[in-house]
Amino acid sequence: MPDRSLATRPHPSRKPCLTAVLRMAGLRPTRQRVALAELLFGGPHRHVSAEQLHSEAAAAKVNVSLATIYNTLHQFHEAGLLREVAIDAARSYFDTDTSDHHHFFVEDEQRMIDIPAEAVEFKALPEAPQGMEVAHVDVVIRVRKTPA
């Protein structure tokens, strides 16, 4: 009898699940959105820039413009599927882990590392302006390798 272990079986497509997730988030599951969702959510949590995702899409033969990548990332963020982490005015990363946590930004490698929320303590936060509430606190700690 041939070995039919899980390691030799092809992985089932996640498209039906991702289609449902997109619909539940209020997004129409277009071919491009589903393909990008597969790239984003097909593995462990990660941080990705629009340019990185565009390169991955090209390598996966997903024909999509950089403008569509930006639009889709912002739509996924607005729908609560991604968390946007602004590094500076011109650079953002999108995090597939939307839970409460913070980040190290490794400057010389242009990459992000998660910091558990409980590893950062605040003595106090200022009161929000009248009629507003604090929605989220993002801490990005910039690090670089120490010189040898």
DAGIGI-V140288 format. One record per pair of residues at least 12 apart in sequence whose C-alpha atoms are under 10 Angstrom apart, sorted by the first residue. I is the first residue (numbers start at 1). J is the second residue. D is the distance in Angstrom with one decimal. If there is no record, write none. Layout:
# DAGIGI-V140288
i:I j:J d:D
i:I j:J d:D
This chain:
# DAGIGI-V140288
i:13 j:38 d:9.1
i:13 j:42 d:9.8
i:14 j:34 d:9.3
i:14 j:37 d:9.5
i:14 j:38 d:7.2
i:14 j:41 d:9.4
i:14 j:42 d:7.8
i:15 j:29 d:9.6
i:15 j:31 d:9.9
i:15 j:34 d:6.7
i:15 j:35 d:8.2
i:15 j:37 d:8.8
i:15 j:38 d:7.3
i:16 j:29 d:10.0
i:16 j:34 d:9.3
i:17 j:34 d:9.8
i:17 j:38 d:10.0
i:18 j:33 d:9.3
i:18 j:34 d:6.5
i:18 j:35 d:9.3
i:18 j:37 d:6.8
i:18 j:38 d:7.4
i:18 j:41 d:8.6
i:18 j:42 d:9.7
i:19 j:31 d:9.6
i:19 j:33 d:8.9
i:19 j:34 d:6.5
i:19 j:37 d:9.0
i:19 j:38 d:9.9
i:21 j:34 d:9.8
i:21 j:37 d:9.6
i:21 j:81 d:8.9
i:22 j:34 d:8.0
i:22 j:37 d:8.7
i:22 j:76 d:8.5
i:22 j:79 d:8.7
i:22 j:81 d:8.7
i:24 j:79 d:9.3
i:25 j:75 d:9.8
i:25 j:76 d:8.3
i:25 j:78 d:9.2
i:25 j:79 d:5.5
i:25 j:80 d:7.4
i:25 j:81 d:7.7
i:26 j:75 d:9.9
i:26 j:76 d:9.8
i:26 j:79 d:7.1
i:27 j:75 d:8.1
i:27 j:76 d:8.3
i:27 j:79 d:7.7
i:31 j:62 d:9.5
i:32 j:57 d:9.8
i:32 j:62 d:7.6
i:32 j:63 d:8.1
i:32 j:64 d:7.1
i:32 j:68 d:8.6
i:32 j:69 d:9.1
i:32 j:72 d:8.8
i:33 j:64 d:9.9
i:33 j:68 d:9.3
i:33 j:69 d:9.0
i:33 j:72 d:6.8
i:33 j:73 d:9.4
i:33 j:75 d:9.7
i:33 j:76 d:9.1
i:35 j:57 d:8.2
i:35 j:60 d:9.2
i:35 j:61 d:9.9
i:35 j:62 d:7.0
i:35 j:63 d:9.7
i:35 j:64 d:9.7
i:36 j:53 d:8.0
i:36 j:54 d:9.2
i:36 j:56 d:9.2
i:36 j:57 d:7.2
i:36 j:60 d:10.0
i:36 j:62 d:8.2
i:36 j:64 d:9.2
i:36 j:69 d:8.1
i:36 j:72 d:8.1
i:36 j:73 d:8.9
i:37 j:72 d:9.3
i:37 j:73 d:9.5
i:37 j:76 d:8.9
i:37 j:81 d:9.6
i:39 j:53 d:7.8
i:39 j:56 d:7.5
i:39 j:57 d:7.4
i:39 j:60 d:8.6
i:39 j:62 d:9.9
i:40 j:53 d:7.9
i:40 j:56 d:9.6
i:40 j:73 d:9.7
i:40 j:82 d:9.4
i:40 j:94 d:9.5
i:40 j:95 d:9.2
i:40 j:96 d:7.2
i:41 j:81 d:9.6
i:41 j:82 d:9.9
i:41 j:96 d:7.0
i:41 j:97 d:9.7
i:43 j:96 d:9.9
i:44 j:96 d:8.5
i:44 j:97 d:9.1
i:45 j:95 d:7.3
i:45 j:96 d:5.3
i:45 j:97 d:5.6
i:45 j:98 d:9.4
i:45 j:114 d:9.9
i:46 j:93 d:9.6
i:46 j:94 d:8.1
i:46 j:95 d:5.8
i:46 j:96 d:5.7
i:46 j:97 d:7.1
i:46 j:112 d:8.7
i:46 j:113 d:8.9
i:46 j:114 d:9.1
i:47 j:82 d:9.6
i:47 j:83 d:9.2
i:47 j:84 d:9.2
i:47 j:85 d:8.9
i:47 j:92 d:9.7
i:47 j:93 d:5.9
i:47 j:94 d:5.4
i:47 j:95 d:4.5
i:47 j:96 d:6.6
i:47 j:97 d:8.4
i:47 j:111 d:7.8
i:47 j:112 d:6.6
i:47 j:113 d:8.3
i:47 j:114 d:9.2
i:48 j:73 d:9.8
i:48 j:84 d:9.7
i:48 j:85 d:10.0
i:48 j:92 d:8.6
i:48 j:93 d:5.3
i:48 j:94 d:5.3
i:48 j:95 d:6.6
i:48 j:96 d:8.4
i:48 j:111 d:8.6
i:48 j:112 d:8.9
i:49 j:69 d:9.6
i:49 j:70 d:9.1
i:49 j:73 d:9.1
i:49 j:84 d:9.7
i:49 j:85 d:9.8
i:49 j:91 d:8.1
i:49 j:92 d:6.4
i:49 j:93 d:4.7
i:49 j:94 d:6.2
i:49 j:95 d:9.1
i:49 j:110 d:9.9
i:49 j:111 d:9.5
i:50 j:66 d:7.2
i:50 j:67 d:9.0
i:50 j:68 d:9.5
i:50 j:69 d:6.1
i:50 j:70 d:5.9
i:50 j:71 d:9.5
i:50 j:72 d:9.5
i:50 j:73 d:7.4
i:50 j:74 d:9.9
i:50 j:91 d:9.4
i:50 j:92 d:8.2
i:50 j:93 d:7.5
i:50 j:94 d:8.1
i:51 j:66 d:7.2
i:51 j:69 d:8.3
i:51 j:70 d:8.8
i:51 j:93 d:9.8
i:52 j:69 d:9.9
i:52 j:93 d:9.6
i:53 j:66 d:8.8
i:53 j:69 d:7.3
i:53 j:70 d:9.4
i:53 j:73 d:9.4
i:53 j:94 d:9.9
i:54 j:66 d:6.0
i:54 j:67 d:9.5
i:54 j:68 d:9.3
i:54 j:69 d:6.6
i:54 j:70 d:9.1
i:57 j:69 d:9.2
i:73 j:93 d:9.6
i:73 j:94 d:7.4
i:74 j:94 d:9.0
i:76 j:94 d:9.5
i:76 j:96 d:9.8
i:77 j:94 d:8.0
i:77 j:95 d:9.2
i:77 j:96 d:9.4
i:77 j:98 d:9.4
i:80 j:96 d:9.9
i:80 j:98 d:7.6
i:81 j:94 d:9.8
i:81 j:95 d:9.0
i:81 j:96 d:7.0
i:81 j:97 d:8.5
i:81 j:98 d:7.1
i:82 j:94 d:6.1
i:82 j:95 d:5.6
i:82 j:96 d:5.1
i:82 j:97 d:6.9
i:82 j:98 d:6.0
i:82 j:99 d:9.8
i:83 j:95 d:5.0
i:83 j:96 d:6.6
i:83 j:97 d:7.0
i:83 j:98 d:5.4
i:83 j:99 d:8.6
i:83 j:100 d:9.9
i:84 j:96 d:9.1
i:84 j:98 d:9.0
i:84 j:138 d:9.9
i:85 j:102 d:9.3
i:85 j:103 d:8.7
i:85 j:112 d:9.6
i:85 j:138 d:7.7
i:85 j:139 d:9.3
i:85 j:140 d:8.3
i:86 j:138 d:9.1
i:86 j:140 d:8.8
i:87 j:105 d:8.0
i:87 j:110 d:9.9
i:87 j:112 d:9.8
i:87 j:140 d:7.6
i:87 j:141 d:9.8
i:87 j:142 d:9.1
i:93 j:111 d:8.9
i:93 j:112 d:8.3
i:95 j:112 d:9.3
i:95 j:114 d:9.6
i:97 j:114 d:9.4
i:99 j:116 d:9.6
i:99 j:117 d:8.9
i:100 j:115 d:9.7
i:100 j:116 d:7.9
i:100 j:117 d:6.0
i:100 j:118 d:9.3
i:100 j:136 d:8.3
i:100 j:137 d:8.6
i:100 j:138 d:8.8
i:101 j:114 d:6.9
i:101 j:115 d:5.9
i:101 j:116 d:5.1
i:101 j:117 d:4.2
i:101 j:118 d:8.0
i:101 j:119 d:8.8
i:101 j:120 d:8.8
i:101 j:136 d:10.0
i:101 j:137 d:8.9
i:101 j:138 d:7.8
i:101 j:139 d:8.3
i:101 j:140 d:10.0
i:102 j:114 d:5.9
i:102 j:115 d:4.9
i:102 j:116 d:6.3
i:102 j:117 d:6.0
i:102 j:118 d:9.3
i:102 j:119 d:8.7
i:102 j:120 d:7.9
i:102 j:137 d:8.5
i:102 j:138 d:6.0
i:102 j:139 d:5.2
i:102 j:140 d:6.3
i:102 j:141 d:8.3
i:103 j:115 d:5.1
i:103 j:116 d:8.3
i:103 j:117 d:9.3
i:103 j:138 d:8.1
i:103 j:139 d:6.3
i:103 j:140 d:4.9
i:103 j:141 d:6.3
i:103 j:142 d:8.5
i:104 j:139 d:8.3
i:104 j:140 d:5.6
i:104 j:141 d:4.7
i:104 j:142 d:5.7
i:104 j:143 d:6.6
i:104 j:144 d:9.7
i:105 j:140 d:6.5
i:105 j:141 d:6.0
i:105 j:142 d:4.7
i:105 j:143 d:6.0
i:105 j:144 d:8.3
i:106 j:141 d:8.6
i:106 j:142 d:6.1
i:106 j:143 d:5.0
i:106 j:144 d:5.5
i:106 j:145 d:8.0
i:107 j:141 d:9.9
i:107 j:142 d:6.5
i:107 j:143 d:6.0
i:107 j:144 d:5.5
i:107 j:145 d:8.5
i:108 j:142 d:9.9
i:108 j:143 d:8.3
i:108 j:144 d:5.9
i:108 j:145 d:7.3
i:109 j:143 d:9.8
i:109 j:144 d:8.2
i:109 j:145 d:9.2
i:110 j:144 d:9.8
i:112 j:140 d:9.0
i:112 j:141 d:9.6
i:112 j:142 d:9.2
i:112 j:143 d:9.8
i:113 j:140 d:9.6
i:113 j:141 d:9.7
i:114 j:140 d:9.5
i:115 j:139 d:9.1
i:115 j:140 d:9.2
i:115 j:141 d:9.4
i:117 j:137 d:10.0
i:117 j:138 d:9.8
i:117 j:139 d:9.4
i:120 j:139 d:8.4
i:125 j:137 d:9.5
